[in-house]
Amino acid sequence: MATNKRQRHHHIQRLLSAQSITSQAQLVDALAGDGIEATQATVSRDLDELGAVKVRIAGGATIYAIPELPSEQMAPEGHLRRVLGEWLAELSRSGDLVVLRTPPGVAHVVGSALDRSGLEHLLGTVAGDDTVLAIAEEGRGARLELSLAEMADLS
């Protein structure tokens, strides 16, 4: 069955909540059992994008899980680099506030990636349609701006 990424992500979330999946290969097999073809590399990217983590269960085994609270879902730095590289059009700063400009309709994607990045000195974001306001720790706005510019290859 042909599926898009959103559908595959939904299916992976459902599988991880219903079964104890211990490896990417097992997840590929579970998807195939439901008629969804995916490579191990695709599943690896999907797990990263979904913020999946390995958790220890009774007996010592580790399984994949997706944290319930979005604030607990940490995205890898590579994900933030891809998002910023693709969608960040302009970057500016006023004190400890960093303003990120995006094409219309994608600011929430950039804001979410930032919120889940665990980026040093970032307190949080507010996203509109084409603008994200990133709030830095007191006195750290310049450092945050530089980090974002480097990740987006705008420096």
Secondary structure, DSSP 8 states (H G I E B T S, - for coil): ----HHHHHHHHHHHHHHS---SHHHHHHHHHHTT----HHHHHHHHHHHT-EEEE-TTS-EEEE--SSGGG----HHHHHHHHHHH--EEEEETTEEEEE-STT-HHHHHHHHHTTT-TTEEEEEE-SSEEEEEE-TT-HHHHHHHHHHHTT--
